[in-house]
Amino acid sequence: MPELGVGVRHVRRLVAEHRIPFVKVGHYVRFDTAELSVWVDDRTAEVVGRR
């Protein structure tokens, strides 16, 4: 999934483990881009300093 910088297989695992926000519509899995942005922001580490 280009928005997250990871592969489809990893996203499928995150969905299976309910570790990422998603909605099921029938047998389709859908993602809200606003929810994904918040989810990514909550898990992004702040860079303190560079060498």
CHARMM internal coordinates of N, CA and C (Angstrom, degrees):
IC EDIT
DIST 1 N 1 CA 1.4465
DIST 1 CA 1 C 1.5298
ANGL 1 N 1 CA 1 C 107.69
DIST 1 C 2 N 1.3040
ANGL 1 CA 1 C 2 N 117.49
DIHE 1 N 1 CA 1 C 2 N 111.69
DIST 2 N 2 CA 1.4705
ANGL 1 C 2 N 2 CA 120.90
DIHE 1 CA 1 C 2 N 2 CA -173.51
DIST 2 CA 2 C 1.5260
ANGL 2 N 2 CA 2 C 114.13
DIHE 1 C 2 N 2 CA 2 C -61.21
DIST 2 C 3 N 1.3207
ANGL 2 CA 2 C 3 N 117.54
DIHE 2 N 2 CA 2 C 3 N -33.15
DIST 3 N 3 CA 1.4627
ANGL 2 C 3 N 3 CA 120.15
DIHE 2 CA 2 C 3 N 3 CA -178.76
DIST 3 CA 3 C 1.5269
ANGL 3 N 3 CA 3 C 111.66
DIHE 2 C 3 N 3 CA 3 C -62.62
DIST 3 C 4 N 1.3248
ANGL 3 CA 3 C 4 N 116.29
DIHE 3 N 3 CA 3 C 4 N -32.24
DIST 4 N 4 CA 1.4609
ANGL 3 C 4 N 4 CA 121.16
DIHE 3 CA 3 C 4 N 4 CA -178.26
DIST 4 CA 4 C 1.5215
ANGL 4 N 4 CA 4 C 113.00
DIHE 3 C 4 N 4 CA 4 C -98.70
DIST 4 C 5 N 1.3078
ANGL 4 CA 4 C 5 N 116.85
DIHE 4 N 4 CA 4 C 5 N -14.62
DIST 5 N 5 CA 1.4561
ANGL 4 C 5 N 5 CA 120.19
DIHE 4 CA 4 C 5 N 5 CA -179.22
DIST 5 CA 5 C 1.5192
ANGL 5 N 5 CA 5 C 113.47
DIHE 4 C 5 N 5 CA 5 C 75.98
DIST 5 C 6 N 1.3185
ANGL 5 CA 5 C 6 N 116.77
DIHE 5 N 5 CA 5 C 6 N 23.71
DIST 6 N 6 CA 1.4642
ANGL 5 C 6 N 6 CA 121.53
DIHE 5 CA 5 C 6 N 6 CA 178.25
DIST 6 CA 6 C 1.5256
ANGL 6 N 6 CA 6 C 108.65
DIHE 5 C 6 N 6 CA 6 C -130.97
DIST 6 C 7 N 1.3134
ANGL 6 CA 6 C 7 N 115.76
DIHE 6 N 6 CA 6 C 7 N 167.02
DIST 7 N 7 CA 1.4527
ANGL 6 C 7 N 7 CA 120.77
DIHE 6 CA 6 C 7 N 7 CA -178.55
DIST 7 CA 7 C 1.5210
ANGL 7 N 7 CA 7 C 113.36
DIHE 6 C 7 N 7 CA 7 C -81.24
DIST 7 C 8 N 1.3109
ANGL 7 CA 7 C 8 N 114.69
DIHE 7 N 7 CA 7 C 8 N 166.17
DIST 8 N 8 CA 1.4611
ANGL 7 C 8 N 8 CA 121.72
DIHE 7 CA 7 C 8 N 8 CA 179.84
DIST 8 CA 8 C 1.5224
ANGL 8 N 8 CA 8 C 110.70
DIHE 7 C 8 N 8 CA 8 C -60.27
DIST 8 C 9 N 1.3159
ANGL 8 CA 8 C 9 N 116.87
DIHE 8 N 8 CA 8 C 9 N -39.90
DIST 9 N 9 CA 1.4667
ANGL 8 C 9 N 9 CA 120.43
DIHE 8 CA 8 C 9 N 9 CA -178.77
DIST 9 CA 9 C 1.5330
ANGL 9 N 9 CA 9 C 111.17
DIHE 8 C 9 N 9 CA 9 C -59.77
DIST 9 C 10 N 1.3257
ANGL 9 CA 9 C 10 N 116.44
DIHE 9 N 9 CA 9 C 10 N -41.14
DIST 10 N 10 CA 1.4650
ANGL 9 C 10 N 10 CA 120.51
DIHE 9 CA 9 C 10 N 10 CA 179.55
DIST 10 CA 10 C 1.5286
ANGL 10 N 10 CA 10 C 110.68
DIHE 9 C 10 N 10 CA 10 C -66.44
DIST 10 C 11 N 1.3247
ANGL 10 CA 10 C 11 N 116.84
DIHE 10 N 10 CA 10 C 11 N -41.71
DIST 11 N 11 CA 1.4732
ANGL 10 C 11 N 11 CA 120.64
DIHE 10 CA 10 C 11 N 11 CA 178.73
DIST 11 CA 11 C 1.5232
ANGL 11 N 11 CA 11 C 109.90
DIHE 10 C 11 N 11 CA 11 C -63.15
DIST 11 C 12 N 1.3153
ANGL 11 CA 11 C 12 N 117.40
DIHE 11 N 11 CA 11 C 12 N -41.06
DIST 12 N 12 CA 1.4673
ANGL 11 C 12 N 12 CA 120.09
DIHE 11 CA 11 C 12 N 12 CA 178.33
DIST 12 CA 12 C 1.5189
ANGL 12 N 12 CA 12 C 111.21
DIHE 11 C 12 N 12 CA 12 C -62.01
DIST 12 C 13 N 1.3297
ANGL 12 CA 12 C 13 N 117.13
DIHE 12 N 12 CA 12 C 13 N -37.98
DIST 13 N 13 CA 1.4585
ANGL 12 C 13 N 13 CA 120.31
DIHE 12 CA 12 C 13 N 13 CA 177.61
DIST 13 CA 13 C 1.5211
ANGL 13 N 13 CA 13 C 110.86
DIHE 12 C 13 N 13 CA 13 C -66.75
DIST 13 C 14 N 1.3452
ANGL 13 CA 13 C 14 N 117.15
DIHE 13 N 13 CA 13 C 14 N -41.53
DIST 14 N 14 CA 1.4654
ANGL 13 C 14 N 14 CA 120.50
DIHE 13 CA 13 C 14 N 14 CA 177.49
DIST 14 CA 14 C 1.5234
ANGL 14 N 14 CA 14 C 111.07
DIHE 13 C 14 N 14 CA 14 C -60.66
DIST 14 C 15 N 1.3205
ANGL 14 CA 14 C 15 N 117.18
DIHE 14 N 14 CA 14 C 15 N -40.22
DIST 15 N 15 CA 1.4684
ANGL 14 C 15 N 15 CA 121.43
DIHE 14 CA 14 C 15 N 15 CA 177.93
DIST 15 CA 15 C 1.5215
ANGL 15 N 15 CA 15 C 109.83
DIHE 14 C 15 N 15 CA 15 C -66.09
DIST 15 C 16 N 1.3119
ANGL 15 CA 15 C 16 N 117.56
DIHE 15 N 15 CA 15 C 16 N -45.90
DIST 16 N 16 CA 1.4702
ANGL 15 C 16 N 16 CA 121.15
DIHE 15 CA 15 C 16 N 16 CA -178.77
DIST 16 CA 16 C 1.5269
ANGL 16 N 16 CA 16 C 111.50
DIHE 15 C 16 N 16 CA 16 C -60.67
DIST 16 C 17 N 1.3255
ANGL 16 CA 16 C 17 N 116.39
DIHE 16 N 16 CA 16 C 17 N -33.35
DIST 17 N 17 CA 1.4642
ANGL 16 C 17 N 17 CA 121.38
DIHE 16 CA 16 C 17 N 17 CA 179.96
DIST 17 CA 17 C 1.5269
ANGL 17 N 17 CA 17 C 112.42
DIHE 16 C 17 N 17 CA 17 C -92.39
DIST 17 C 18 N 1.3345
ANGL 17 CA 17 C 18 N 117.54
DIHE 17 N 17 CA 17 C 18 N 4.77
DIST 18 N 18 CA 1.4675
ANGL 17 C 18 N 18 CA 123.77
DIHE 17 CA 17 C 18 N 18 CA -179.34
DIST 18 CA 18 C 1.5317
ANGL 18 N 18 CA 18 C 111.45
DIHE 17 C 18 N 18 CA 18 C 53.63
DIST 18 C 19 N 1.3254
ANGL 18 CA 18 C 19 N 116.47
DIHE 18 N 18 CA 18 C 19 N 41.08
DIST 19 N 19 CA 1.4592
ANGL 18 C 19 N 19 CA 121.53
DIHE 18 CA 18 C 19 N 19 CA -179.19
DIST 19 CA 19 C 1.5208
ANGL 19 N 19 CA 19 C 112.25
DIHE 18 C 19 N 19 CA 19 C -100.78
DIST 19 C 20 N 1.3407
ANGL 19 CA 19 C 20 N 117.75
DIHE 19 N 19 CA 19 C 20 N -1.98
DIST 20 N 20 CA 1.4531
ANGL 19 C 20 N 20 CA 122.78
DIHE 19 CA 19 C 20 N 20 CA -178.38
DIST 20 CA 20 C 1.5327
ANGL 20 N 20 CA 20 C 107.46
DIHE 19 C 20 N 20 CA 20 C -134.35
DIST 20 C 21 N 1.3441
ANGL 20 CA 20 C 21 N 117.97
DIHE 20 N 20 CA 20 C 21 N 143.61
DIST 21 N 21 CA 1.4707
ANGL 20 C 21 N 21 CA 118.87
DIHE 20 CA 20 C 21 N 21 CA -179.78
DIST 21 CA 21 C 1.5321
ANGL 21 N 21 CA 21 C 111.28
DIHE 20 C 21 N 21 CA 21 C -71.20
DIST 21 C 22 N 1.3288
ANGL 21 CA 21 C 22 N 116.44
DIHE 21 N 21 CA 21 C 22 N 129.06
DIST 22 N 22 CA 1.4643
ANGL 21 C 22 N 22 CA 121.53
DIHE 21 CA 21 C 22 N 22 CA 179.28
DIST 22 CA 22 C 1.5198
ANGL 22 N 22 CA 22 C 109.18
DIHE 21 C 22 N 22 CA 22 C -152.64
DIST 22 C 23 N 1.3319
ANGL 22 CA 22 C 23 N 115.20
DIHE 22 N 22 CA 22 C 23 N 165.86
DIST 23 N 23 CA 1.4604
ANGL 22 C 23 N 23 CA 122.48
DIHE 22 CA 22 C 23 N 23 CA 177.04
DIST 23 CA 23 C 1.5132
ANGL 23 N 23 CA 23 C 107.20
DIHE 22 C 23 N 23 CA 23 C -131.07
DIST 23 C 24 N 1.3165
ANGL 23 CA 23 C 24 N 115.87
DIHE 23 N 23 CA 23 C 24 N 136.68
DIST 24 N 24 CA 1.4640
ANGL 23 C 24 N 24 CA 119.75
DIHE 23 CA 23 C 24 N 24 CA 175.52
DIST 24 CA 24 C 1.5203
ANGL 24 N 24 CA 24 C 108.71
DIHE 23 C 24 N 24 CA 24 C -98.44
DIST 24 C 25 N 1.3288
ANGL 24 CA 24 C 25 N 114.86
DIHE 24 N 24 CA 24 C 25 N 127.91
DIST 25 N 25 CA 1.4622
ANGL 24 C 25 N 25 CA 122.33
DIHE 24 CA 24 C 25 N 25 CA 175.78
DIST 25 CA 25 C 1.5202
ANGL 25 N 25 CA 25 C 105.48
DIHE 24 C 25 N 25 CA 25 C -119.13
DIST 25 C 26 N 1.3349
ANGL 25 CA 25 C 26 N 114.66
DIHE 25 N 25 CA 25 C 26 N 100.79
DIST 26 N 26 CA 1.4573
ANGL 25 C 26 N 26 CA 118.46
DIHE 25 CA 25 C 26 N 26 CA -172.12
DIST 26 CA 26 C 1.5133
ANGL 26 N 26 CA 26 C 108.35
DIHE 25 C 26 N 26 CA 26 C 67.19
DIST 26 C 27 N 1.3268
ANGL 26 CA 26 C 27 N 117.20
DIHE 26 N 26 CA 26 C 27 N -123.17
DIST 27 N 27 CA 1.4536
ANGL 26 C 27 N 27 CA 119.79
DIHE 26 CA 26 C 27 N 27 CA 176.85
DIST 27 CA 27 C 1.5292
ANGL 27 N 27 CA 27 C 111.69
DIHE 26 C 27 N 27 CA 27 C -102.27
DIST 27 C 28 N 1.3330
ANGL 27 CA 27 C 28 N 115.80
DIHE 27 N 27 CA 27 C 28 N 6.15
DIST 28 N 28 CA 1.4703
ANGL 27 C 28 N 28 CA 120.80
DIHE 27 CA 27 C 28 N 28 CA 178.83
DIST 28 CA 28 C 1.5263
ANGL 28 N 28 CA 28 C 110.77
DIHE 27 C 28 N 28 CA 28 C -91.00
DIST 28 C 29 N 1.3169
ANGL 28 CA 28 C 29 N 116.24
DIHE 28 N 28 CA 28 C 29 N 145.11
DIST 29 N 29 CA 1.4627
ANGL 28 C 29 N 29 CA 122.20
DIHE 28 CA 28 C 29 N 29 CA 175.17
DIST 29 CA 29 C 1.5200
ANGL 29 N 29 CA 29 C 107.05
DIHE 28 C 29 N 29 CA 29 C -106.05
DIST 29 C 30 N 1.3274
ANGL 29 CA 29 C 30 N 115.92
DIHE 29 N 29 CA 29 C 30 N 127.71
DIST 30 N 30 CA 1.4620
ANGL 29 C 30 N 30 CA 121.34
DIHE 29 CA 29 C 30 N 30 CA -178.45
DIST 30 CA 30 C 1.5125
ANGL 30 N 30 CA 30 C 109.75
DIHE 29 C 30 N 30 CA 30 C -123.84
DIST 30 C 31 N 1.3435
ANGL 30 CA 30 C 31 N 115.73
DIHE 30 N 30 CA 30 C 31 N 152.34
DIST 31 N 31 CA 1.4528
ANGL 30 C 31 N 31 CA 122.12
DIHE 30 CA 30 C 31 N 31 CA -179.16
DIST 31 CA 31 C 1.5177
ANGL 31 N 31 CA 31 C 109.50
DIHE 30 C 31 N 31 CA 31 C -124.51
DIST 31 C 32 N 1.3177
ANGL 31 CA 31 C 32 N 116.77
DIHE 31 N 31 CA 31 C 32 N 138.81
DIST 32 N 32 CA 1.4587
ANGL 31 C 32 N 32 CA 122.88
DIHE 31 CA 31 C 32 N 32 CA 173.30
DIST 32 CA 32 C 1.5259
ANGL 32 N 32 CA 32 C 106.91
DIHE 31 C 32 N 32 CA 32 C -90.91
DIST 32 C 33 N 1.3327
ANGL 32 CA 32 C 33 N 117.12
DIHE 32 N 32 CA 32 C 33 N 120.49
DIST 33 N 33 CA 1.4626
ANGL 32 C 33 N 33 CA 120.22
DIHE 32 CA 32 C 33 N 33 CA -175.22
DIST 33 CA 33 C 1.5192
ANGL 33 N 33 CA 33 C 112.21
DIHE 32 C 33 N 33 CA 33 C -62.45
DIST 33 C 34 N 1.3274
ANGL 33 CA 33 C 34 N 118.20
DIHE 33 N 33 CA 33 C 34 N -33.04
DIST 34 N 34 CA 1.4651
ANGL 33 C 34 N 34 CA 120.61
DIHE 33 CA 33 C 34 N 34 CA 178.15
DIST 34 CA 34 C 1.5302
ANGL 34 N 34 CA 34 C 110.28
DIHE 33 C 34 N 34 CA 34 C -66.38
DIST 34 C 35 N 1.3289
ANGL 34 CA 34 C 35 N 117.09
DIHE 34 N 34 CA 34 C 35 N -43.35
DIST 35 N 35 CA 1.4682
ANGL 34 C 35 N 35 CA 120.71
DIHE 34 CA 34 C 35 N 35 CA 178.09
DIST 35 CA 35 C 1.5215
ANGL 35 N 35 CA 35 C 111.13
DIHE 34 C 35 N 35 CA 35 C -64.87
DIST 35 C 36 N 1.3257
ANGL 35 CA 35 C 36 N 117.16
DIHE 35 N 35 CA 35 C 36 N -39.06
DIST 36 N 36 CA 1.4595
ANGL 35 C 36 N 36 CA 120.09
DIHE 35 CA 35 C 36 N 36 CA 177.85
DIST 36 CA 36 C 1.5222
ANGL 36 N 36 CA 36 C 111.60
DIHE 35 C 36 N 36 CA 36 C -64.63
DIST 36 C 37 N 1.3225
ANGL 36 CA 36 C 37 N 116.82
DIHE 36 N 36 CA 36 C 37 N -38.85
DIST 37 N 37 CA 1.4696
ANGL 36 C 37 N 37 CA 120.21
DIHE 36 CA 36 C 37 N 37 CA 178.22
DIST 37 CA 37 C 1.5179
ANGL 37 N 37 CA 37 C 110.98
DIHE 36 C 37 N 37 CA 37 C -61.76
DIST 37 C 38 N 1.3207
ANGL 37 CA 37 C 38 N 116.72
DIHE 37 N 37 CA 37 C 38 N -44.41
DIST 38 N 38 CA 1.4621
ANGL 37 C 38 N 38 CA 121.09
DIHE 37 CA 37 C 38 N 38 CA 178.16
DIST 38 CA 38 C 1.5241
ANGL 38 N 38 CA 38 C 109.92
DIHE 37 C 38 N 38 CA 38 C -64.46
DIST 38 C 39 N 1.3177
ANGL 38 CA 38 C 39 N 117.13
DIHE 38 N 38 CA 38 C 39 N -43.09
DIST 39 N 39 CA 1.4641
ANGL 38 C 39 N 39 CA 121.92
DIHE 38 CA 38 C 39 N 39 CA 179.62
DIST 39 CA 39 C 1.5235
ANGL 39 N 39 CA 39 C 111.07
DIHE 38 C 39 N 39 CA 39 C -59.99
DIST 39 C 40 N 1.3261
ANGL 39 CA 39 C 40 N 117.03
DIHE 39 N 39 CA 39 C 40 N -44.35
DIST 40 N 40 CA 1.4611
ANGL 39 C 40 N 40 CA 121.26
DIHE 39 CA 39 C 40 N 40 CA 179.26
DIST 40 CA 40 C 1.5226
ANGL 40 N 40 CA 40 C 110.35
DIHE 39 C 40 N 40 CA 40 C -66.79
DIST 40 C 41 N 1.3449
ANGL 40 CA 40 C 41 N 117.42
DIHE 40 N 40 CA 40 C 41 N -43.89
DIST 41 N 41 CA 1.4656
ANGL 40 C 41 N 41 CA 121.17
DIHE 40 CA 40 C 41 N 41 CA 179.73
DIST 41 CA 41 C 1.5259
ANGL 41 N 41 CA 41 C 111.55
DIHE 40 C 41 N 41 CA 41 C -60.27
DIST 41 C 42 N 1.3185
ANGL 41 CA 41 C 42 N 117.10
DIHE 41 N 41 CA 41 C 42 N -38.32
DIST 42 N 42 CA 1.4641
ANGL 41 C 42 N 42 CA 121.16
DIHE 41 CA 41 C 42 N 42 CA -179.99
DIST 42 CA 42 C 1.5329
ANGL 42 N 42 CA 42 C 111.89
DIHE 41 C 42 N 42 CA 42 C -67.12
DIST 42 C 43 N 1.3268
ANGL 42 CA 42 C 43 N 116.25
DIHE 42 N 42 CA 42 C 43 N -24.54
DIST 43 N 43 CA 1.4591
ANGL 42 C 43 N 43 CA 120.18
DIHE 42 CA 42 C 43 N 43 CA -176.77
DIST 43 CA 43 C 1.5201
ANGL 43 N 43 CA 43 C 114.17
DIHE 42 C 43 N 43 CA 43 C -106.45
DIST 43 C 44 N 1.3231
ANGL 43 CA 43 C 44 N 116.64
DIHE 43 N 43 CA 43 C 44 N 6.89
DIST 44 N 44 CA 1.4556
ANGL 43 C 44 N 44 CA 121.05
DIHE 43 CA 43 C 44 N 44 CA -179.06
DIST 44 CA 44 C 1.5159
ANGL 44 N 44 CA 44 C 110.10
DIHE 43 C 44 N 44 CA 44 C -89.81
DIST 44 C 45 N 1.3164
ANGL 44 CA 44 C 45 N 115.58
DIHE 44 N 44 CA 44 C 45 N 128.06
DIST 45 N 45 CA 1.4645
ANGL 44 C 45 N 45 CA 120.85
DIHE 44 CA 44 C 45 N 45 CA 179.46
DIST 45 CA 45 C 1.5224
ANGL 45 N 45 CA 45 C 109.19
DIHE 44 C 45 N 45 CA 45 C -82.08
DIST 45 C 46 N 1.3092
ANGL 45 CA 45 C 46 N 115.93
DIHE 45 N 45 CA 45 C 46 N 144.27
DIST 46 N 46 CA 1.4560
ANGL 45 C 46 N 46 CA 121.81
DIHE 45 CA 45 C 46 N 46 CA 178.07
DIST 46 CA 46 C 1.5242
ANGL 46 N 46 CA 46 C 109.31
DIHE 45 C 46 N 46 CA 46 C -83.90
DIST 46 C 47 N 1.3096
ANGL 46 CA 46 C 47 N 116.06
DIHE 46 N 46 CA 46 C 47 N 133.88
DIST 47 N 47 CA 1.4724
ANGL 46 C 47 N 47 CA 120.64
DIHE 46 CA 46 C 47 N 47 CA 177.76
DIST 47 CA 47 C 1.5154
ANGL 47 N 47 CA 47 C 107.82
DIHE 46 C 47 N 47 CA 47 C -80.82
DIST 47 C 48 N 1.3354
ANGL 47 CA 47 C 48 N 116.62
DIHE 47 N 47 CA 47 C 48 N 121.13
DIST 48 N 48 CA 1.4661
ANGL 47 C 48 N 48 CA 121.66
DIHE 47 CA 47 C 48 N 48 CA -175.48
DIST 48 CA 48 C 1.5207
ANGL 48 N 48 CA 48 C 111.26
DIHE 47 C 48 N 48 CA 48 C -85.80
DIST 48 C 49 N 1.2943
ANGL 48 CA 48 C 49 N 116.54
DIHE 48 N 48 CA 48 C 49 N -51.32
DIST 49 N 49 CA 1.4617
ANGL 48 C 49 N 49 CA 119.67
DIHE 48 CA 48 C 49 N 49 CA -178.69
DIST 49 CA 49 C 1.5048
ANGL 49 N 49 CA 49 C 110.85
DIHE 48 C 49 N 49 CA 49 C -157.51
DIST 49 C 50 N 1.3050
ANGL 49 CA 49 C 50 N 115.10
DIHE 49 N 49 CA 49 C 50 N 156.05
DIST 50 N 50 CA 1.4602
ANGL 49 C 50 N 50 CA 119.39
DIHE 49 CA 49 C 50 N 50 CA 179.56
DIST 50 CA 50 C 1.5114
ANGL 50 N 50 CA 50 C 109.42
DIHE 49 C 50 N 50 CA 50 C -115.44
DIST 50 C 51 N 1.2783
ANGL 50 CA 50 C 51 N 115.56
DIHE 50 N 50 CA 50 C 51 N 152.34
DIST 51 N 51 CA 1.4656
ANGL 50 C 51 N 51 CA 120.69
DIHE 50 CA 50 C 51 N 51 CA 177.64
DIST 51 CA 51 C 1.4849
ANGL 51 N 51 CA 51 C 110.70
DIHE 50 C 51 N 51 CA 51 C -95.84
END
COOR INIT
IC SEED 1 N 1 CA 1 C
IC BUILD
